[in-house]
Amino acid sequence: MIQDFIVNLYNQLFYMSVIATIIGCFILLFRKITDKKLEPRCHYIIWAIFIIALIFPVTLPSKMSIYNIIDLSALKKENSHYSNDTLSLASSVNEIEIYNNMKNEISNNNHGNEHYFSKFMLDVVFAVFVLKFFGSVGAYMILNYKICDKVVKEERIDRILQDCKKALKINKNVAIIRQEKIKVPSIIGIFKLKILFTNTTLLLKDNELKSIMMHELSHYKRKDIFVNWLITFIKALYWFNPMISVLLVYMKIDMELATDALAISKMEGIKDTEYCDVIIEVAKLSSIKVDHVLGLVSTKTKLNDRIDVIFKKEEFKKYRVLMMIATFFMMLFMLLILYPTSYDALEIPKLYLQLEDGRKIDISEEEIVKLSNGDSLRILAEGSDCKKIVLYEKYDLSNGETDFRLIKLGSEVHLQNGEYLYRFILDCNKEESISYTIKILVE
């Protein structure tokens, strides 16, 4: 049962990663069309739909959704306890052919290898996730431990810090840390905030230090520290889909642009050119990327675009209302058209046997059931959309006789003394079916 849960979980994650990738690609297209025409925070807000698609398995019923046209059922991966018979249960089906296929499939004992391979792959996926995410957590804890006693206590530094906190209306204690491991000024900490500087950056002029501190504190003001950890978690969880990592890089670029916009809007006495000069100088310090910190510069490849956006801030102010309207409609478009209407493609239906006394037996969880002579049972199905006809084969283990029938879900089956192997085939769609096997001992 635990194995079933893990299989279904990772099937769900794979499906969610495909949906999120489609949404993320549309966001990139939208960014390209509205490049330097839309305020940075508008681009950043739109990424919320991408994140929601990755962490919340929710659906929005919409008649306009592309998934009403595009069939993603091919993404479904059957639970290893089931088999894919690829049978059709239409009324015109050849029952003799079905019978032969079922008998051959019953005598086939090759499913064990598939089970172990599936379990091995799931173990690999989970192990990589643990190594990647907890590796980042461990690196953060080690760094935090090494710098805990390196707080800078200088009057000049403290004065600049207090001015920045006042401008951003931040009351939380913030420590300035002197260290040499991370060259780019960065902010870390969830409960105890720390801004990391090197000896070189601490010697910068007052306005340059103020620009750096305003940027790092703006990350805290905008809750980017939490979002950054969420991104780290998502990258580790969806490591098997490299497109997710690529899209998250673009999301972090928009995060930096939005942070620049907030920092500049709250600064007094510092020109845009001075702020841009600081970004350029800091970019020369290091190209090392660290997931668990937020630095002034996260990538060098977008510095020109970043500076261009900074100089367009006055133009953005003129059309702010139109930009927010465009953002709203883009998010509405993704919710109504790009968001999934259901996750049925991954829901593996369950087949139940309901006895006369009301008890329900889940065939996927039971291998053998003991019943009394004369009992009757009903065949029920729950879960994904499936047809109402089920084919079952009753194989008498004592004499090898076989009886098979097409019946409707909910129909009664009367039991007689003996030891039987029941094989049920539930038709889920036009191309494939799910097979269930249970041993019933009637005394």
Secondary structure by P-SEA (a helix, b strand, c coil): caaaaaaaaaaaaaaaaaaaaaaaaaaaaaaaaacccccaaaaaaaaaaaaaaaccccccccccccccccccccccccccccccccccccccccaaaaaaaaaaaaacccaaaaaaaaaaaaaaaaaaaaaaaaaaaaaaaaaaaaacccccccaaaaaaaaaaaaaaccccbbbbbbbccccccccccccbbbbbbccccccccaaaaaaaaaaaaaaaaaaaaaaaaaaaaaaaaacccaaaaaaaaaaaaaaaaaaaaaaaaacccccaaaaaaaaaaaaacccccccccccccccccaaaaaaaaaaaaaaaaaaaaaaaaaaaaaaaaaaaccccccccccbbbbbbbbcccccccccccccbbbbcccbbbbbbbcccccccbbbbbbbccccbbbbbbbbcccbbbbbcbbbbbbbbbbbcccccbbbbbbbbbcc
